[in-house]
């Protein structure tokens, strides 16, 4: 697990509320967004997964930060 990527992804979600694998790769160099989302969920963050259509018939996952974990 990459703690710095996890921190960066969470900061992105705090600011923008959502993130996709395309955002994570382009903006943060993260190839394994689903793994970082699992890490964040394991830390107690509530993150919802939605399927969004990017091109007719092509869908990707969009992760939505619902509630941050309490410390």
N, CA, C and O atoms as a CHARMM CRD file, in Angstrom:
* protein
*
  284
    1    1 UNK  N      0.84400  -1.18900   0.00000 PROA 1      0.00000
    2    1 UNK  CA     0.00000   0.00000   0.00000 PROA 1      0.00000
    3    1 UNK  C      0.88200   1.24300   0.00000 PROA 1      0.00000
    4    1 UNK  O      1.92500   1.28500   0.65200 PROA 1      0.00000
    5    2 UNK  N      0.45200   2.22500  -0.72600 PROA 2      0.00000
    6    2 UNK  CA     1.17800   3.47600  -0.80500 PROA 2      0.00000
    7    2 UNK  C      0.42600   4.52600   0.00100 PROA 2      0.00000
    8    2 UNK  O     -0.60700   5.03500  -0.43600 PROA 2      0.00000
    9    3 UNK  N      0.94800   4.84500   1.17400 PROA 3      0.00000
   10    3 UNK  CA     0.27600   5.80300   2.05600 PROA 3      0.00000
   11    3 UNK  C      0.15500   7.17200   1.39200 PROA 3      0.00000
   12    3 UNK  O     -0.86100   7.84800   1.55300 PROA 3      0.00000
   13    4 UNK  N      1.17600   7.58400   0.65100 PROA 4      0.00000
   14    4 UNK  CA     1.10900   8.90200   0.02700 PROA 4      0.00000
   15    4 UNK  C      0.02400   8.96200  -1.04100 PROA 4      0.00000
   16    4 UNK  O     -0.65400   9.98200  -1.16800 PROA 4      0.00000
   17    5 UNK  N     -0.15400   7.89200  -1.81000 PROA 5      0.00000
   18    5 UNK  CA    -1.23400   7.87800  -2.79400 PROA 5      0.00000
   19    5 UNK  C     -2.58800   7.88600  -2.09700 PROA 5      0.00000
   20    5 UNK  O     -3.51500   8.56400  -2.54200 PROA 5      0.00000
   21    6 UNK  N     -2.70300   7.14000  -1.01500 PROA 6      0.00000
   22    6 UNK  CA    -3.95900   7.10300  -0.26600 PROA 6      0.00000
   23    6 UNK  C     -4.29700   8.50100   0.24800 PROA 6      0.00000
   24    6 UNK  O     -5.44600   8.93600   0.16400 PROA 6      0.00000
   25    7 UNK  N     -3.31600   9.18900   0.76900 PROA 7      0.00000
   26    7 UNK  CA    -3.50800  10.54800   1.27300 PROA 7      0.00000
   27    7 UNK  C     -3.87900  11.50400   0.14500 PROA 7      0.00000
   28    7 UNK  O     -4.76200  12.34600   0.30700 PROA 7      0.00000
   29    8 UNK  N     -3.21400  11.37700  -0.98700 PROA 8      0.00000
   30    8 UNK  CA    -3.47500  12.22900  -2.13700 PROA 8      0.00000
   31    8 UNK  C     -4.87800  11.99600  -2.69300 PROA 8      0.00000
   32    8 UNK  O     -5.57600  12.94700  -3.04700 PROA 8      0.00000
   33    9 UNK  N     -5.28700  10.73400  -2.77000 PROA 9      0.00000
   34    9 UNK  CA    -6.62400  10.39900  -3.28600 PROA 9      0.00000
   35    9 UNK  C     -7.69400  10.94900  -2.34400 PROA 9      0.00000
   36    9 UNK  O     -8.69200  11.50900  -2.79800 PROA 9      0.00000
   37   10 UNK  N     -7.49000  10.79400  -1.03700 PROA 10     0.00000
   38   10 UNK  CA    -8.45300  11.32200  -0.07000 PROA 10     0.00000
   39   10 UNK  C     -8.53700  12.84600  -0.17500 PROA 10     0.00000
   40   10 UNK  O     -9.63200  13.40500  -0.12400 PROA 10     0.00000
   41   11 UNK  N     -7.40700  13.51500  -0.32000 PROA 11     0.00000
   42   11 UNK  CA    -7.40700  14.97600  -0.45700 PROA 11     0.00000
   43   11 UNK  C     -8.17500  15.39100  -1.71800 PROA 11     0.00000
   44   11 UNK  O     -8.93200  16.36100  -1.70000 PROA 11     0.00000
   45   12 UNK  N     -7.97400  14.65200  -2.80200 PROA 12     0.00000
   46   12 UNK  CA    -8.70900  14.93200  -4.04000 PROA 12     0.00000
   47   12 UNK  C    -10.21200  14.79100  -3.80500 PROA 12     0.00000
   48   12 UNK  O    -10.99700  15.63400  -4.24000 PROA 12     0.00000
   49   13 UNK  N    -10.60100  13.73000  -3.12100 PROA 13     0.00000
   50   13 UNK  CA   -12.02100  13.49000  -2.87200 PROA 13     0.00000
   51   13 UNK  C    -12.61100  14.52800  -1.91200 PROA 13     0.00000
   52   13 UNK  O    -13.78200  14.88800  -2.03100 PROA 13     0.00000
   53   14 UNK  N    -11.81700  15.00100  -0.97900 PROA 14     0.00000
   54   14 UNK  CA   -12.29400  16.07200  -0.09200 PROA 14     0.00000
   55   14 UNK  C    -12.61800  17.32600  -0.90300 PROA 14     0.00000
   56   14 UNK  O    -13.61900  17.99800  -0.65700 PROA 14     0.00000
   57   15 UNK  N    -11.76700  17.62500  -1.86000 PROA 15     0.00000
   58   15 UNK  CA   -11.93300  18.84100  -2.65700 PROA 15     0.00000
   59   15 UNK  C    -13.01800  18.69500  -3.72900 PROA 15     0.00000
   60   15 UNK  O    -13.83400  19.59700  -3.91900 PROA 15     0.00000
   61   16 UNK  N    -13.02200  17.56000  -4.42400 PROA 16     0.00000
   62   16 UNK  CA   -13.90500  17.38600  -5.57900 PROA 16     0.00000
   63   16 UNK  C    -15.08200  16.45100  -5.33000 PROA 16     0.00000
   64   16 UNK  O    -15.99700  16.37100  -6.15000 PROA 16     0.00000
   65   17 UNK  N    -15.06100  15.74600  -4.20600 PROA 17     0.00000
   66   17 UNK  CA   -16.08200  14.77400  -3.79600 PROA 17     0.00000
   67   17 UNK  C    -16.03800  13.46700  -4.57700 PROA 17     0.00000
   68   17 UNK  O    -16.40400  12.42900  -4.02700 PROA 17     0.00000
   69   18 UNK  N    -15.60500  13.47400  -5.83400 PROA 18     0.00000
   70   18 UNK  CA   -15.55900  12.26200  -6.64200 PROA 18     0.00000
   71   18 UNK  C    -14.18500  12.09000  -7.28800 PROA 18     0.00000
   72   18 UNK  O    -13.39100  13.02600  -7.38000 PROA 18     0.00000
   73   19 UNK  N    -13.93600  10.84200  -7.73700 PROA 19     0.00000
   74   19 UNK  CA   -12.72200  10.55500  -8.49900 PROA 19     0.00000
   75   19 UNK  C    -12.97800   9.32300  -9.36600 PROA 19     0.00000
   76   19 UNK  O    -13.71600   8.41700  -8.98000 PROA 19     0.00000
   77   20 UNK  N    -12.36300   9.30700 -10.52500 PROA 20     0.00000
   78   20 UNK  CA   -12.39300   8.14100 -11.40800 PROA 20     0.00000
   79   20 UNK  C    -10.95500   7.66400 -11.61000 PROA 20     0.00000
   80   20 UNK  O    -10.00400   8.35800 -11.25300 PROA 20     0.00000
   81   21 UNK  N    -10.81400   6.48100 -12.18400 PROA 21     0.00000
   82   21 UNK  CA    -9.47000   5.96300 -12.47300 PROA 21     0.00000
   83   21 UNK  C     -8.74500   6.87600 -13.45400 PROA 21     0.00000
   84   21 UNK  O     -7.52500   7.02600 -13.38000 PROA 21     0.00000
   85   22 UNK  N     -9.48700   7.48300 -14.36700 PROA 22     0.00000
   86   22 UNK  CA    -8.87200   8.41000 -15.32300 PROA 22     0.00000
   87   22 UNK  C     -8.30100   9.63300 -14.60300 PROA 22     0.00000
   88   22 UNK  O     -7.19700  10.08300 -14.91000 PROA 22     0.00000
   89   23 UNK  N     -9.07100  10.17300 -13.63200 PROA 23     0.00000
   90   23 UNK  CA    -8.58500  11.30300 -12.82200 PROA 23     0.00000
   91   23 UNK  C     -7.35000  10.89500 -12.02800 PROA 23     0.00000
   92   23 UNK  O     -6.35400  11.61800 -11.99700 PROA 23     0.00000
   93   24 UNK  N     -7.42500   9.73400 -11.39000 PROA 24     0.00000
   94   24 UNK  CA    -6.33300   9.27800 -10.52800 PROA 24     0.00000
   95   24 UNK  C     -5.04100   9.09200 -11.31100 PROA 24     0.00000
   96   24 UNK  O     -3.96300   9.44300 -10.83200 PROA 24     0.00000
   97   25 UNK  N     -5.14800   8.54700 -12.49900 PROA 25     0.00000
   98   25 UNK  CA    -3.95700   8.33800 -13.31700 PROA 25     0.00000
   99   25 UNK  C     -3.40900   9.66200 -13.83100 PROA 25     0.00000
  100   25 UNK  O     -2.21200   9.92700 -13.72000 PROA 25     0.00000
  101   26 UNK  N     -4.27900  10.49100 -14.39100 PROA 26     0.00000
  102   26 UNK  CA    -3.82900  11.75600 -14.98600 PROA 26     0.00000
  103   26 UNK  C     -3.29900  12.75300 -13.95300 PROA 26     0.00000
  104   26 UNK  O     -2.29500  13.42400 -14.19400 PROA 26     0.00000
  105   27 UNK  N     -3.96400  12.84700 -12.81800 PROA 27     0.00000
  106   27 UNK  CA    -3.62000  13.89500 -11.84300 PROA 27     0.00000
  107   27 UNK  C     -2.68200  13.42700 -10.74100 PROA 27     0.00000
  108   27 UNK  O     -1.96300  14.23300 -10.15100 PROA 27     0.00000
  109   28 UNK  N     -2.68500  12.10200 -10.45500 PROA 28     0.00000
  110   28 UNK  CA    -1.92400  11.61600  -9.30400 PROA 28     0.00000
  111   28 UNK  C     -0.99600  10.45200  -9.61600 PROA 28     0.00000
  112   28 UNK  O     -0.30600   9.96000  -8.72400 PROA 28     0.00000
  113   29 UNK  N     -0.96600  10.00500 -10.86700 PROA 29     0.00000
  114   29 UNK  CA    -0.08700   8.90300 -11.24600 PROA 29     0.00000
  115   29 UNK  C     -0.45300   7.58100 -10.58500 PROA 29     0.00000
  116   29 UNK  O      0.40200   6.71200 -10.41400 PROA 29     0.00000
  117   30 UNK  N     -1.70200   7.42800 -10.22000 PROA 30     0.00000
  118   30 UNK  CA    -2.17000   6.23300  -9.52400 PROA 30     0.00000
  119   30 UNK  C     -2.80700   5.26900 -10.51700 PROA 30     0.00000
  120   30 UNK  O     -3.84000   5.57500 -11.11300 PROA 30     0.00000
  121   31 UNK  N     -2.18600   4.10200 -10.69400 PROA 31     0.00000
  122   31 UNK  CA    -2.70200   3.09100 -11.61400 PROA 31     0.00000
  123   31 UNK  C     -3.71500   2.16800 -10.94300 PROA 31     0.00000
  124   31 UNK  O     -4.49100   1.51200 -11.63800 PROA 31     0.00000
  125   32 UNK  N     -3.73000   2.10100  -9.60900 PROA 32     0.00000
  126   32 UNK  CA    -4.56200   1.14300  -8.89100 PROA 32     0.00000
  127   32 UNK  C     -5.53700   1.85700  -7.95500 PROA 32     0.00000
  128   32 UNK  O     -5.49200   1.67700  -6.73800 PROA 32     0.00000
  129   33 UNK  N     -6.41100   2.66300  -8.53700 PROA 33     0.00000
  130   33 UNK  CA    -7.35500   3.43500  -7.73500 PROA 33     0.00000
  131   33 UNK  C     -8.25300   2.53400  -6.89800 PROA 33     0.00000
  132   33 UNK  O     -8.49700   2.83400  -5.72900 PROA 33     0.00000
  133   34 UNK  N     -8.74600   1.44900  -7.46100 PROA 34     0.00000
  134   34 UNK  CA    -9.64000   0.56000  -6.70700 PROA 34     0.00000
  135   34 UNK  C     -8.97500   0.05200  -5.43100 PROA 34     0.00000
  136   34 UNK  O     -9.63500  -0.08400  -4.40100 PROA 34     0.00000
  137   35 UNK  N     -7.68300  -0.22800  -5.49000 PROA 35     0.00000
  138   35 UNK  CA    -6.95100  -0.68100  -4.30300 PROA 35     0.00000
  139   35 UNK  C     -6.85300   0.43700  -3.26400 PROA 35     0.00000
  140   35 UNK  O     -7.00000   0.18700  -2.06800 PROA 35     0.00000
  141   36 UNK  N     -6.60500   1.66900  -3.71900 PROA 36     0.00000
  142   36 UNK  CA    -6.53300   2.79100  -2.77500 PROA 36     0.00000
  143   36 UNK  C     -7.90500   3.05600  -2.15700 PROA 36     0.00000
  144   36 UNK  O     -7.99100   3.39600  -0.97700 PROA 36     0.00000
  145   37 UNK  N     -8.97600   2.90700  -2.93400 PROA 37     0.00000
  146   37 UNK  CA   -10.32800   3.09200  -2.41000 PROA 37     0.00000
  147   37 UNK  C    -10.60000   2.03600  -1.34600 PROA 37     0.00000
  148   37 UNK  O    -11.19600   2.34200  -0.31300 PROA 37     0.00000
  149   38 UNK  N    -10.17300   0.79900  -1.58200 PROA 38     0.00000
  150   38 UNK  CA   -10.34100  -0.25600  -0.57200 PROA 38     0.00000
  151   38 UNK  C     -9.60000   0.11300   0.70300 PROA 38     0.00000
  152   38 UNK  O    -10.13000  -0.06000   1.80000 PROA 38     0.00000
  153   39 UNK  N     -8.37400   0.62300   0.56700 PROA 39     0.00000
  154   39 UNK  CA    -7.60700   1.05200   1.73800 PROA 39     0.00000
  155   39 UNK  C     -8.36000   2.12700   2.51700 PROA 39     0.00000
  156   39 UNK  O     -8.42600   2.08100   3.74500 PROA 39     0.00000
  157   40 UNK  N     -8.92500   3.09100   1.80100 PROA 40     0.00000
  158   40 UNK  CA    -9.67500   4.17200   2.44900 PROA 40     0.00000
  159   40 UNK  C    -10.92500   3.62900   3.13600 PROA 40     0.00000
  160   40 UNK  O    -11.26800   4.05500   4.23900 PROA 40     0.00000
  161   41 UNK  N    -11.59800   2.69700   2.48900 PROA 41     0.00000
  162   41 UNK  CA   -12.77500   2.07400   3.11200 PROA 41     0.00000
  163   41 UNK  C    -12.36400   1.30100   4.36000 PROA 41     0.00000
  164   41 UNK  O    -13.05900   1.34700   5.37500 PROA 41     0.00000
  165   42 UNK  N    -11.24700   0.59600   4.29100 PROA 42     0.00000
  166   42 UNK  CA   -10.74000  -0.14100   5.45000 PROA 42     0.00000
  167   42 UNK  C    -10.41800   0.79900   6.61200 PROA 42     0.00000
  168   42 UNK  O    -10.48300   0.39800   7.77400 PROA 42     0.00000
  169   43 UNK  N    -10.07200   2.04500   6.29900 PROA 43     0.00000
  170   43 UNK  CA    -9.80300   3.06000   7.32800 PROA 43     0.00000
  171   43 UNK  C    -11.09000   3.66000   7.89300 PROA 43     0.00000
  172   43 UNK  O    -11.04100   4.46200   8.82500 PROA 43     0.00000
  173   44 UNK  N    -12.24000   3.27700   7.33300 PROA 44     0.00000
  174   44 UNK  CA   -13.51800   3.74200   7.85300 PROA 44     0.00000
  175   44 UNK  C    -14.23200   4.80500   7.04000 PROA 44     0.00000
  176   44 UNK  O    -15.31200   5.25300   7.42600 PROA 44     0.00000
  177   45 UNK  N    -13.65100   5.21800   5.92200 PROA 45     0.00000
  178   45 UNK  CA   -14.30300   6.21600   5.07300 PROA 45     0.00000
  179   45 UNK  C    -15.45400   5.55400   4.31900 PROA 45     0.00000
  180   45 UNK  O    -15.32800   4.42700   3.84100 PROA 45     0.00000
  181   46 UNK  N    -16.57100   6.26300   4.21700 PROA 46     0.00000
  182   46 UNK  CA   -17.70600   5.75200   3.45500 PROA 46     0.00000
  183   46 UNK  C    -17.60100   6.29000   2.03100 PROA 46     0.00000
  184   46 UNK  O    -17.70600   7.49300   1.79200 PROA 46     0.00000
  185   47 UNK  N    -17.39200   5.37600   1.10000 PROA 47     0.00000
  186   47 UNK  CA   -17.21300   5.73600  -0.30800 PROA 47     0.00000
  187   47 UNK  C    -18.16300   4.87900  -1.13300 PROA 47     0.00000
  188   47 UNK  O    -18.17100   3.65300  -1.02200 PROA 47     0.00000
  189   48 UNK  N    -18.95100   5.53300  -1.95000 PROA 48     0.00000
  190   48 UNK  CA   -19.92900   4.86200  -2.81000 PROA 48     0.00000
  191   48 UNK  C    -19.36000   4.75100  -4.21800 PROA 48     0.00000
  192   48 UNK  O    -18.68500   5.66200  -4.69600 PROA 48     0.00000
  193   49 UNK  N    -19.63500   3.63900  -4.87400 PROA 49     0.00000
  194   49 UNK  CA   -19.20300   3.43900  -6.24900 PROA 49     0.00000
  195   49 UNK  C    -20.39400   3.59500  -7.17900 PROA 49     0.00000
  196   49 UNK  O    -21.43200   2.96300  -6.98800 PROA 49     0.00000
  197   50 UNK  N    -20.23400   4.43900  -8.18400 PROA 50     0.00000
  198   50 UNK  CA   -21.26600   4.62300  -9.20700 PROA 50     0.00000
  199   50 UNK  C    -20.66600   4.30000 -10.56300 PROA 50     0.00000
  200   50 UNK  O    -19.46900   4.48500 -10.78300 PROA 50     0.00000
  201   51 UNK  N    -21.49300   3.82000 -11.46300 PROA 51     0.00000
  202   51 UNK  CA   -21.06100   3.55800 -12.82500 PROA 51     0.00000
  203   51 UNK  C    -21.47600   4.74700 -13.68100 PROA 51     0.00000
  204   51 UNK  O    -22.64900   5.11600 -13.72000 PROA 51     0.00000
  205   52 UNK  N    -20.50800   5.34200 -14.36400 PROA 52     0.00000
  206   52 UNK  CA   -20.82700   6.47300 -15.23800 PROA 52     0.00000
  207   52 UNK  C    -20.46600   6.10800 -16.67800 PROA 52     0.00000
  208   52 UNK  O    -19.49200   5.39900 -16.92900 PROA 52     0.00000
  209   53 UNK  N    -21.26000   6.60000 -17.60100 PROA 53     0.00000
  210   53 UNK  CA   -21.02600   6.33500 -19.02100 PROA 53     0.00000
  211   53 UNK  C    -20.10900   7.42000 -19.56500 PROA 53     0.00000
  212   53 UNK  O    -20.41400   8.60900 -19.47300 PROA 53     0.00000
  213   54 UNK  N    -18.97400   6.99700 -20.13500 PROA 54     0.00000
  214   54 UNK  CA   -18.03700   7.98200 -20.69900 PROA 54     0.00000
  215   54 UNK  C    -18.19600   8.08700 -22.20900 PROA 54     0.00000
  216   54 UNK  O    -17.97500   9.15000 -22.78800 PROA 54     0.00000
  217   55 UNK  N    -18.56900   7.01100 -22.83100 PROA 55     0.00000
  218   55 UNK  CA   -18.85600   6.95700 -24.26100 PROA 55     0.00000
  219   55 UNK  C    -20.03100   5.99800 -24.38200 PROA 55     0.00000
  220   55 UNK  O    -20.17700   5.09400 -23.55900 PROA 55     0.00000
  221   56 UNK  N    -20.84600   6.17700 -25.36800 PROA 56     0.00000
  222   56 UNK  CA   -22.03100   5.32600 -25.50500 PROA 56     0.00000
  223   56 UNK  C    -21.65400   3.84800 -25.34900 PROA 56     0.00000
  224   56 UNK  O    -20.90900   3.28700 -26.15300 PROA 56     0.00000
  225   57 UNK  N    -22.18900   3.24400 -24.30100 PROA 57     0.00000
  226   57 UNK  CA   -21.94600   1.83300 -24.03000 PROA 57     0.00000
  227   57 UNK  C    -20.69100   1.54000 -23.21900 PROA 57     0.00000
  228   57 UNK  O    -20.46100   0.38700 -22.85400 PROA 57     0.00000
  229   58 UNK  N    -19.87500   2.54400 -22.92600 PROA 58     0.00000
  230   58 UNK  CA   -18.64500   2.35400 -22.14900 PROA 58     0.00000
  231   58 UNK  C    -18.80700   3.01600 -20.78500 PROA 58     0.00000
  232   58 UNK  O    -19.10800   4.20600 -20.69500 PROA 58     0.00000
  233   59 UNK  N    -18.60800   2.24300 -19.73600 PROA 59     0.00000
  234   59 UNK  CA   -18.78200   2.74000 -18.37200 PROA 59     0.00000
  235   59 UNK  C    -17.50200   2.59000 -17.57000 PROA 59     0.00000
  236   59 UNK  O    -16.71000   1.67800 -17.80500 PROA 59     0.00000
  237   60 UNK  N    -17.30900   3.49200 -16.62600 PROA 60     0.00000
  238   60 UNK  CA   -16.21800   3.38500 -15.66700 PROA 60     0.00000
  239   60 UNK  C    -16.77800   3.66100 -14.27600 PROA 60     0.00000
  240   60 UNK  O    -17.86700   4.21400 -14.12200 PROA 60     0.00000
  241   61 UNK  N    -16.01100   3.26500 -13.27900 PROA 61     0.00000
  242   61 UNK  CA   -16.42000   3.50300 -11.89300 PROA 61     0.00000
  243   61 UNK  C    -16.06300   4.93100 -11.49000 PROA 61     0.00000
  244   61 UNK  O    -14.98800   5.43600 -11.81100 PROA 61     0.00000
  245   62 UNK  N    -16.97300   5.55400 -10.79400 PROA 62     0.00000
  246   62 UNK  CA   -16.72600   6.85400 -10.17100 PROA 62     0.00000
  247   62 UNK  C    -16.94800   6.65900  -8.68300 PROA 62     0.00000
  248   62 UNK  O    -17.99300   6.16100  -8.26500 PROA 62     0.00000
  249   63 UNK  N    -15.97300   7.04800  -7.89100 PROA 63     0.00000
  250   63 UNK  CA   -16.04800   6.88500  -6.44800 PROA 63     0.00000
  251   63 UNK  C    -16.46000   8.20800  -5.82100 PROA 63     0.00000
  252   63 UNK  O    -15.91500   9.26200  -6.14800 PROA 63     0.00000
  253   64 UNK  N    -17.43300   8.13900  -4.91300 PROA 64     0.00000
  254   64 UNK  CA   -17.99700   9.32700  -4.28700 PROA 64     0.00000
  255   64 UNK  C    -17.74900   9.24400  -2.78400 PROA 64     0.00000
  256   64 UNK  O    -18.13900   8.27200  -2.13700 PROA 64     0.00000
  257   65 UNK  N    -17.10100  10.26600  -2.23400 PROA 65     0.00000
  258   65 UNK  CA   -16.88300  10.32500  -0.79200 PROA 65     0.00000
  259   65 UNK  C    -18.18600  10.74500  -0.12400 PROA 65     0.00000
  260   65 UNK  O    -18.66600  11.86200  -0.31900 PROA 65     0.00000
  261   66 UNK  N    -18.74800   9.84000   0.66200 PROA 66     0.00000
  262   66 UNK  CA   -20.01100  10.09600   1.35900 PROA 66     0.00000
  263   66 UNK  C    -19.74400  10.68700   2.74700 PROA 66     0.00000
  264   66 UNK  O    -20.33700  11.69500   3.13100 PROA 66     0.00000
  265   67 UNK  N    -18.84300  10.04200   3.48900 PROA 67     0.00000
  266   67 UNK  CA   -18.52900  10.49300   4.84000 PROA 67     0.00000
  267   67 UNK  C    -17.13800  10.05500   5.21500 PROA 67     0.00000
  268   67 UNK  O    -16.75500   8.90600   4.99400 PROA 67     0.00000
  269   68 UNK  N    -16.37500  10.97900   5.78600 PROA 68     0.00000
  270   68 UNK  CA   -15.01300  10.63700   6.22600 PROA 68     0.00000
  271   68 UNK  C    -15.06500   9.89100   7.54700 PROA 68     0.00000
  272   68 UNK  O    -15.99500  10.05100   8.33800 PROA 68     0.00000
  273   69 UNK  N    -14.06500   9.08800   7.76500 PROA 69     0.00000
  274   69 UNK  CA   -13.94000   8.35100   9.01600 PROA 69     0.00000
  275   69 UNK  C    -13.70100   9.32500  10.15900 PROA 69     0.00000
  276   69 UNK  O    -13.03900  10.34900   9.98800 PROA 69     0.00000
  277   70 UNK  N    -14.23800   9.00400  11.30700 PROA 70     0.00000
  278   70 UNK  CA   -13.95800   9.81900  12.48900 PROA 70     0.00000
  279   70 UNK  C    -12.68200   9.30900  13.11500 PROA 70     0.00000
  280   70 UNK  O    -12.41000   8.10900  13.11800 PROA 70     0.00000
  281   71 UNK  N    -11.91700  10.21500  13.63500 PROA 71     0.00000
  282   71 UNK  CA   -10.61600   9.85000  14.20000 PROA 71     0.00000
  283   71 UNK  C    -10.73000   9.34000  15.60300 PROA 71     0.00000
  284   71 UNK  O     -9.72100   8.99200  16.21600 PROA 71     0.00000
